[in-house]
Amino acid sequence: MRNNKGQVFCAIYSSADGFPKESQKSIQRATSSVSDKKASFEFSGIEPGTYALSVFHDENSNGKLGTNWLGIPSEGVGASNDARSHMGPPKFDAAAFQFAGGRISLKITIHYL
């Protein structure tokens, strides 16, 4: 992240439905403060399966992703597998990863467009 301002939102999705913009369609979501330009999340009770993560850096702490008049994010965004947008948000399939159960660690890079 480019600074320690605000908070970071993270959502985990089990399907393309709503990914990455409609967090209410995610199976779990969390918020974290920023420290040393990093944030961390821990999700529990996740069954084995295919998932994708989406994150955004809410620098102004207003609880939503800021965008410009074209709808392009003005705050940092990221997704699992470093899935990037091409004329719109990243696709679930590009961000999808397999979870076999247990514990895994994922590093998500936040991009500022």
N, CA, C and O atoms as a DFTB+ gen file, in Angstrom:
452 C
 N C O
     1  1       0.839      -1.173       0.000
     2  2       0.000       0.000       0.000
     3  2       0.887       1.240       0.000
     4  3       2.045       1.207       0.414
     5  1       0.314       2.304      -0.467
     6  2       1.140       3.504      -0.597
     7  2       1.183       4.357       0.669
     8  3       1.997       5.276       0.765
     9  1       0.313       4.063       1.647
    10  2       0.329       4.811       2.900
    11  2      -0.395       4.020       3.984
    12  3      -0.918       2.934       3.732
    13  1      -0.420       4.579       5.194
    14  2      -1.079       3.929       6.330
    15  2      -2.453       4.523       6.634
    16  3      -3.010       4.282       7.705
    17  1      -2.992       5.284       5.712
    18  2      -4.281       5.926       5.929
    19  2      -5.431       4.931       5.828
    20  3      -5.336       3.923       5.128
    21  1      -6.510       5.226       6.530
    22  2      -7.761       4.495       6.360
    23  2      -7.726       3.054       6.810
    24  3      -7.104       2.703       7.812
    25  1      -8.420       2.221       6.031
    26  2      -8.579       0.810       6.340
    27  2      -8.621       0.010       5.048
    28  3      -8.710       0.572       3.956
    29  1      -8.554      -1.303       5.187
    30  2      -8.607      -2.181       4.025
    31  2      -9.790      -3.129       4.214
    32  3      -9.980      -3.700       5.289
    33  1     -10.575      -3.285       3.158
    34  2     -11.701      -4.210       3.137
    35  2     -11.308      -5.431       2.324
    36  3     -10.653      -5.302       1.290
    37  1     -11.698      -6.610       2.779
    38  2     -11.409      -7.854       2.077
    39  2     -12.681      -8.702       2.059
    40  3     -13.396      -8.784       3.057
    41  1     -12.950      -9.326       0.925
    42  2     -14.111     -10.212       0.793
    43  2     -13.678     -11.478       0.072
    44  3     -12.869     -11.434      -0.855
    45  1     -14.229     -12.614       0.511
    46  2     -13.941     -13.889      -0.131
    47  2     -15.229     -14.395      -0.780
    48  3     -16.291     -14.432      -0.158
    49  1     -15.102     -14.780      -2.038
    50  2     -16.245     -15.221      -2.850
    51  2     -16.072     -16.683      -3.228
    52  3     -14.958     -17.154      -3.460
    53  1     -17.197     -17.396      -3.284
    54  2     -17.172     -18.799      -3.700
    55  2     -17.675     -18.980      -5.129
    56  3     -17.714     -20.101      -5.636
    57  1     -18.062     -17.879      -5.782
    58  2     -18.513     -17.948      -7.173
    59  2     -18.340     -16.581      -7.820
    60  3     -18.005     -15.601      -7.154
    61  1     -18.569     -16.531      -9.105
    62  2     -18.446     -15.278      -9.849
    63  2     -19.579     -14.309      -9.521
    64  3     -19.474     -13.117      -9.809
    65  1     -20.651     -14.804      -8.927
    66  2     -21.801     -13.961      -8.617
    67  2     -21.396     -12.848      -7.646
    68  3     -21.125     -13.108      -6.474
    69  1     -21.357     -11.613      -8.141
    70  2     -21.023     -10.463      -7.321
    71  2     -19.559     -10.095      -7.257
    72  3     -19.221      -8.998      -6.814
    73  1     -18.684     -10.981      -7.688
    74  2     -17.242     -10.707      -7.622
    75  2     -16.855      -9.627      -8.621
    76  3     -17.312      -9.681      -9.762
    77  1     -16.050      -8.666      -8.256
    78  2     -15.525      -8.330      -6.933
    79  2     -16.247      -7.166      -6.267
    80  3     -15.843      -6.730      -5.189
    81  1     -17.294      -6.661      -6.881
    82  2     -17.892      -5.408      -6.423
    83  2     -18.989      -5.531      -5.374
    84  3     -19.197      -4.598      -4.598
    85  1     -19.694      -6.653      -5.329
    86  2     -20.849      -6.777      -4.438
    87  2     -20.492      -7.630      -3.218
    88  3     -20.754      -8.832      -3.186
    89  1     -19.898      -6.994      -2.234
    90  2     -19.412      -7.742      -1.069
    91  2     -20.527      -8.458      -0.317
    92  3     -20.266      -9.437       0.384
    93  1     -21.760      -7.990      -0.449
    94  2     -22.872      -8.675       0.226
    95  2     -23.083     -10.072      -0.349
    96  3     -23.746     -10.897       0.281
    97  1     -22.538     -10.357      -1.525
    98  2     -22.649     -11.693      -2.121
    99  2     -21.439     -12.574      -1.783
   100  3     -21.379     -13.733      -2.193
   101  1     -20.482     -12.025      -1.039
   102  2     -19.330     -12.816      -0.619
   103  2     -19.732     -13.738       0.528
   104  3     -20.773     -13.538       1.154
   105  1     -18.909     -14.746       0.801
   106  2     -19.235     -15.656       1.897
   107  2     -18.718     -15.135       3.231
   108  3     -19.274     -15.458       4.281
   109  1     -17.658     -14.329       3.198
   110  2     -17.164     -13.662       4.391
   111  2     -16.479     -12.374       3.964
   112  3     -15.971     -12.265       2.848
   113  1     -16.472     -11.398       4.871
   114  2     -15.756     -10.155       4.616
   115  2     -15.189      -9.646       5.937
   116  3     -15.671      -9.983       7.019
   117  1     -14.164      -8.835       5.812
   118  2     -13.497      -8.312       6.999
   119  2     -12.864      -6.969       6.678
   120  3     -12.648      -6.623       5.517
   121  1     -12.573      -6.222       7.733
   122  2     -11.918      -4.928       7.630
   123  2     -10.698      -4.954       8.528
   124  3     -10.718      -5.562       9.598
   125  1      -9.632      -4.290       8.090
   126  2      -8.409      -4.235       8.884
   127  2      -7.815      -2.840       8.813
   128  3      -7.945      -2.145       7.805
   129  1      -7.168      -2.446       9.884
   130  2      -6.418      -1.199       9.859
   131  2      -5.126      -1.435       9.080
   132  3      -4.769      -2.575       8.781
   133  1      -4.436      -0.353       8.758
   134  2      -3.198      -0.426       8.001
   135  2      -2.038      -0.101       8.934
   136  3      -2.098       0.867       9.691
   137  1      -0.991      -0.904       8.881
   138  2       0.204      -0.677       9.676
   139  2       1.415      -1.045       8.835
   140  3       1.453      -2.125       8.244
   141  1       2.383      -0.180       8.776
   142  2       3.578      -0.401       7.946
   143  2       3.199      -0.700       6.501
   144  3       3.835      -1.518       5.836
   145  1       2.155      -0.026       6.024
   146  2       1.656      -0.174       4.654
   147  2       1.206      -1.593       4.335
   148  3       1.310      -2.047       3.195
   149  1       0.704      -2.290       5.359
   150  2       0.205      -3.655       5.195
   151  2      -1.053      -3.836       6.026
   152  3      -1.274      -3.118       7.001
   153  1      -1.867      -4.793       5.636
   154  2      -3.047      -5.201       6.396
   155  2      -3.112      -6.719       6.335
   156  3      -2.615      -7.323       5.384
   157  1      -3.716      -7.335       7.332
   158  2      -3.847      -8.788       7.292
   159  2      -5.253      -9.191       7.730
   160  3      -5.925      -8.487       8.483
   161  1      -5.667     -10.355       7.227
   162  2      -7.001     -10.887       7.488
   163  2      -6.884     -12.365       7.767
   164  3      -5.980     -13.038       7.271
   165  1      -7.806     -12.864       8.564
   166  2      -7.890     -14.303       8.798
   167  2      -9.354     -14.699       8.720
   168  3     -10.200     -14.140       9.418
   169  1      -9.643     -15.671       7.860
   170  2     -11.002     -16.185       7.711
   171  2     -11.035     -17.582       8.296
   172  3     -10.075     -18.340       8.154
   173  1     -12.134     -17.929       8.956
   174  2     -12.251     -19.272       9.526
   175  2     -13.560     -19.900       9.058
   176  3     -14.472     -19.214       8.597
   177  1     -13.623     -21.216       9.190
   178  2     -14.835     -21.932       8.818
   179  2     -15.049     -22.047       7.324
   180  3     -16.174     -22.275       6.878
   181  1     -13.997     -21.896       6.546
   182  2     -14.095     -21.985       5.087
   183  2     -13.944     -23.451       4.678
   184  3     -12.963     -24.106       5.031
   185  1     -14.910     -23.949       3.941
   186  2     -14.877     -25.332       3.450
   187  2     -13.933     -25.437       2.243
   188  3     -13.718     -24.444       1.548
   189  1     -13.369     -26.624       1.984
   190  2     -12.559     -26.795       0.775
   191  2     -13.374     -26.419      -0.463
   192  3     -14.574     -26.684      -0.531
   193  1     -12.715     -25.806      -1.428
   194  2     -13.401     -25.400      -2.646
   195  2     -12.608     -24.370      -3.423
   196  3     -11.425     -24.152      -3.160
   197  1     -13.265     -23.743      -4.377
   198  2     -12.665     -22.714      -5.219
   199  2     -13.172     -21.352      -4.756
   200  3     -14.373     -21.143      -4.588
   201  1     -12.233     -20.433      -4.553
   202  2     -12.561     -19.115      -4.017
   203  2     -11.756     -18.037      -4.732
   204  3     -10.793     -18.324      -5.443
   205  1     -12.169     -16.802      -4.528
   206  2     -11.414     -15.635      -5.002
   207  2     -11.553     -14.536      -3.954
   208  3     -12.605     -14.385      -3.334
   209  1     -10.485     -13.774      -3.765
   210  2     -10.474     -12.662      -2.817
   211  2     -10.433     -11.339      -3.558
   212  3      -9.795     -11.214      -4.603
   213  1     -11.115     -10.362      -3.005
   214  2     -11.027      -9.007      -3.519
   215  2     -10.776      -8.079      -2.337
   216  3     -11.349      -8.262      -1.263
   217  1      -9.913      -7.079      -2.540
   218  2      -9.582      -6.125      -1.485
   219  2      -9.595      -4.710      -2.049
   220  3      -9.399      -4.499      -3.246
   221  1      -9.831      -3.744      -1.162
   222  2      -9.616      -2.357      -1.547
   223  2      -9.168      -1.547      -0.344
   224  3      -9.570      -1.805       0.790
   225  1      -8.325      -0.559      -0.621
   226  2      -7.765       0.320       0.399
   227  2      -8.645       1.561       0.494
   228  3      -8.587       2.446      -0.359
   229  1      -9.450       1.611       1.533
   230  2     -10.362       2.729       1.775
   231  2      -9.570       3.836       2.483
   232  3      -9.646       3.980       3.703
   233  1      -8.824       4.601       1.716
   234  2      -7.926       5.603       2.285
   235  2      -8.652       6.694       3.065
   236  3      -8.111       7.206       4.045
   237  1      -9.852       7.057       2.657
   238  2     -10.572       8.127       3.341
   239  2     -11.564       7.603       4.388
   240  3     -12.329       8.381       4.957
   241  1     -11.555       6.312       4.640
   242  2     -12.382       5.676       5.683
   243  2     -13.873       5.994       5.580
   244  3     -14.545       6.180       6.595
   245  1     -14.384       6.055       4.355
   246  2     -15.818       6.320       4.199
   247  2     -16.625       5.034       3.980
   248  3     -17.841       5.091       3.796
   249  1     -15.959       3.882       3.998
   250  2     -16.667       2.607       3.891
   251  2     -17.006       2.165       2.485
   252  3     -17.708       1.171       2.305
   253  1     -16.515       2.892       1.470
   254  2     -16.788       2.482       0.092
   255  2     -15.593       2.814      -0.793
   256  3     -14.778       3.682      -0.479
   257  1     -15.518       2.097      -1.906
   258  2     -14.441       2.305      -2.863
   259  2     -14.673       3.608      -3.616
   260  3     -15.707       3.786      -4.261
   261  1     -13.710       4.514      -3.531
   262  2     -13.809       5.769      -4.260
   263  2     -13.524       5.561      -5.739
   264  3     -12.632       4.794      -6.101
   265  1     -14.275       6.240      -6.593
   266  2     -14.070       6.157      -8.034
   267  2     -14.124       7.564      -8.631
   268  3     -14.660       8.496      -8.031
   269  1     -13.551       7.689      -9.832
   270  2     -13.649       8.973     -10.522
   271  2     -14.938       9.006     -11.342
   272  3     -15.732       8.068     -11.272
   273  1     -15.154      10.044     -12.100
   274  2     -16.405      10.206     -12.840
   275  2     -16.616       9.130     -13.906
   276  3     -17.737       8.942     -14.379
   277  1     -15.544       8.420     -14.291
   278  2     -15.666       7.322     -15.252
   279  2     -15.912       5.975     -14.564
   280  3     -16.110       4.957     -15.227
   281  1     -15.897       5.983     -13.232
   282  2     -16.078       4.741     -12.489
   283  2     -14.788       3.998     -12.226
   284  3     -14.814       2.882     -11.707
   285  1     -13.654       4.594     -12.575
   286  2     -12.349       3.976     -12.341
   287  2     -11.957       4.219     -10.884
   288  3     -12.053       5.347     -10.399
   289  1     -11.514       3.164     -10.175
   290  2     -11.171       3.331      -8.762
   291  2     -10.112       4.412      -8.542
   292  3      -9.097       4.460      -9.237
   293  1     -10.370       5.272      -7.565
   294  2      -9.392       6.284      -7.167
   295  2      -8.666       5.848      -5.901
   296  3      -7.759       6.536      -5.431
   297  1      -9.068       4.700      -5.348
   298  2      -8.387       4.100      -4.208
   299  2      -7.843       2.747      -4.674
   300  3      -8.274       2.215      -5.698
   301  1      -6.908       2.206      -3.925
   302  2      -6.241       0.970      -4.325
   303  2      -7.136      -0.249      -4.302
   304  3      -7.983      -0.386      -3.420
   305  1      -6.952      -1.142      -5.274
   306  2      -7.722      -2.379      -5.386
   307  2      -6.784      -3.557      -5.656
   308  3      -5.679      -3.379      -6.169
   309  1      -7.234      -4.748      -5.305
   310  2      -6.448      -5.942      -5.576
   311  2      -7.325      -7.175      -5.547
   312  3      -8.460      -7.142      -5.070
   313  1      -6.779      -8.271      -6.068
   314  2      -7.492      -9.543      -6.091
   315  2      -6.482     -10.680      -5.981
   316  3      -5.301     -10.505      -6.280
   317  1      -6.957     -11.842      -5.550
   318  2      -6.094     -13.013      -5.483
   319  2      -5.523     -13.313      -6.867
   320  3      -6.106     -12.940      -7.885
   321  1      -4.398     -13.976      -6.890
   322  2      -3.657     -14.288      -8.126
   323  2      -3.207     -13.031      -8.861
   324  3      -2.824     -13.096     -10.029
   325  1      -3.252     -11.891      -8.184
   326  2      -2.924     -10.602      -8.793
   327  2      -3.732     -10.389     -10.079
   328  3      -3.251      -9.784     -11.037
   329  1      -4.974     -10.902     -10.081
   330  2      -5.866     -10.734     -11.238
   331  2      -6.084      -9.244     -11.469
   332  3      -6.385      -8.503     -10.533
   333  1      -5.934      -8.816     -12.697
   334  2      -6.034      -7.395     -13.026
   335  2      -7.245      -7.146     -13.900
   336  3      -7.765      -8.046     -14.559
   337  1      -7.672      -5.916     -13.885
   338  2      -8.814      -5.533     -14.699
   339  2      -8.374      -5.190     -16.113
   340  3      -7.279      -4.673     -16.337
   341  1      -9.238      -5.485     -17.042
   342  2      -9.057      -5.112     -18.443
   343  2     -10.413      -4.593     -18.911
   344  3     -11.306      -5.370     -19.249
   345  1     -10.551      -3.279     -18.925
   346  2     -11.827      -2.663     -19.290
   347  2     -12.944      -3.156     -18.362
   348  3     -13.986      -3.617     -18.827
   349  1     -12.721      -3.057     -17.079
   350  2     -13.682      -3.498     -16.082
   351  2     -12.974      -4.245     -14.978
   352  3     -11.755      -4.407     -15.029
   353  1     -13.700      -4.702     -13.990
   354  2     -13.079      -5.412     -12.870
   355  2     -12.514      -6.767     -13.296
   356  3     -12.895      -7.298     -14.339
   357  1     -11.596      -7.333     -12.485
   358  2     -11.059      -8.656     -12.810
   359  2     -12.156      -9.717     -12.763
   360  3     -13.170      -9.549     -12.087
   361  1     -11.943     -10.779     -13.471
   362  2     -12.897     -11.887     -13.527
   363  2     -12.622     -12.888     -12.405
   364  3     -11.478     -13.070     -11.988
   365  1     -13.673     -13.524     -11.928
   366  2     -13.553     -14.535     -10.878
   367  2     -12.563     -15.623     -11.281
   368  3     -11.700     -16.003     -10.489
   369  1     -12.684     -16.124     -12.510
   370  2     -11.810     -17.214     -12.956
   371  2     -10.337     -16.834     -12.893
   372  3      -9.495     -17.685     -12.604
   373  1     -10.009     -15.564     -13.160
   374  2      -8.614     -15.113     -13.109
   375  2      -8.107     -15.022     -11.674
   376  3      -6.913     -15.192     -11.427
   377  1      -8.995     -14.759     -10.736
   378  2      -8.621     -14.607      -9.331
   379  2      -8.793     -15.898      -8.527
   380  3      -8.349     -15.970      -7.381
   381  1      -9.426     -16.911      -9.106
   382  2      -9.786     -18.133      -8.379
   383  2      -8.566     -18.940      -7.950
   384  3      -7.569     -19.033      -8.666
   385  1      -8.681     -19.517      -6.760
   386  2      -7.656     -20.424      -6.240
   387  2      -8.362     -21.580      -5.548
   388  3      -9.509     -21.457      -5.117
   389  1      -7.665     -22.699      -5.450
   390  2      -8.212     -23.885      -4.798
   391  2      -7.809     -23.880      -3.328
   392  3      -6.653     -23.633      -2.985
   393  1      -8.771     -24.155      -2.479
   394  2      -8.512     -24.272      -1.045
   395  2      -8.848     -25.688      -0.631
   396  3      -9.996     -26.118      -0.737
   397  1      -7.832     -26.426      -0.154
   398  2      -8.019     -27.827       0.207
   399  2      -8.407     -28.003       1.666
   400  3      -8.664     -29.124       2.105
   401  1      -8.453     -26.929       2.413
   402  2      -8.717     -27.010       3.844
   403  2      -7.448     -26.675       4.608
   404  3      -6.382     -26.527       4.011
   405  1      -7.554     -26.557       5.895
   406  2      -6.386     -26.227       6.703
   407  2      -6.107     -24.730       6.680
   408  3      -7.013     -23.913       6.846
   409  1      -4.854     -24.387       6.473
   410  2      -4.432     -22.991       6.518
   411  2      -3.574     -22.676       5.297
   412  3      -2.665     -23.433       4.955
   413  1      -3.867     -21.570       4.654
   414  2      -3.024     -21.079       3.564
   415  2      -2.805     -19.575       3.770
   416  3      -3.601     -18.896       4.419
   417  1      -1.728     -19.087       3.210
   418  2      -1.441     -17.653       3.244
   419  2      -1.403     -17.142       1.817
   420  3      -0.775     -17.749       0.950
   421  1      -2.070     -16.035       1.575
   422  2      -2.078     -15.400       0.265
   423  2      -1.589     -13.970       0.420
   424  3      -1.927     -13.288       1.387
   425  1      -0.805     -13.530      -0.524
   426  2      -0.363     -12.140      -0.546
   427  2      -1.096     -11.453      -1.691
   428  3      -1.034     -11.899      -2.837
   429  1      -1.789     -10.366      -1.372
   430  2      -2.549      -9.610      -2.367
   431  2      -1.858      -8.260      -2.548
   432  3      -1.623      -7.539      -1.578
   433  1      -1.540      -7.931      -3.781
   434  2      -0.940      -6.636      -4.099
   435  2      -2.049      -5.639      -4.383
   436  3      -2.965      -5.915      -5.159
   437  1      -1.959      -4.484      -3.751
   438  2      -2.920      -3.402      -3.984
   439  2      -2.374      -2.527      -5.109
   440  3      -1.227      -2.083      -5.063
   441  1      -3.205      -2.287      -6.113
   442  2      -2.812      -1.456      -7.251
   443  2      -3.601      -0.156      -7.221
   444  3      -4.799      -0.147      -6.940
   445  1      -2.916       0.934      -7.513
   446  2      -3.543       2.250      -7.576
   447  2      -3.560       2.659      -9.036
   448  3      -2.510       2.846      -9.650
   449  1      -4.754       2.798      -9.591
   450  2      -4.911       3.041     -11.018
   451  2      -4.787       4.516     -11.349
   452  3      -4.894       4.898     -12.514
